[in-house]
Structure formats: structure tokens, C-alpha cells
Amino acid sequence: VAAGDELDEVALAVIDKMFEGERSWLGILTGEGAPPPDSLRVVVERAHPELELEVNDGGQPHYPLLLVVE
């Protein structure tokens, strides 16, 4: 769990926790009304250059981001 004022910072904190084990792929689904994912993509790629990253518009109404790891 993470909290904060900046979506990118909070998302990265959650992603860092999710990748404590061996993972190689991250999917990000942006929700309805979410800010453009460009800055989040850059932050994640800098912090985890080893990951395969996929970002898609999920369009979900209640959550700005859904994160999926594999």
C-alpha cells in the first residue's frame, strides 16, 4: 500500500513492492480520466530498465491505474 499526492510516485512505490520477487513484465491499464501515462512510463523505465512494459488504455471508471505483473 502506498499513498501520496503524485500518481507517478505512488505507482512507482507500489510497483517497487510488486517486483520484490522475480518478475519480468508489467502491464499498466490507465483508467477513465487518468492523466496521460507518458511520465509514468519514463519513471518506471528508469527505475526498472529490465522490465518489459506495456501500457494500455483500460478505460476503467473507478481506478486511475490497474497494475498487472508477470
Secondary structure, 3 states (H helix, E strand, C coil): CCCCCCHHHHHHHHHHHHCCCCCCEEEEEECCCCCCCHHHHHHHHHHCCCCEEEEEECCCCCCCEEEEEC
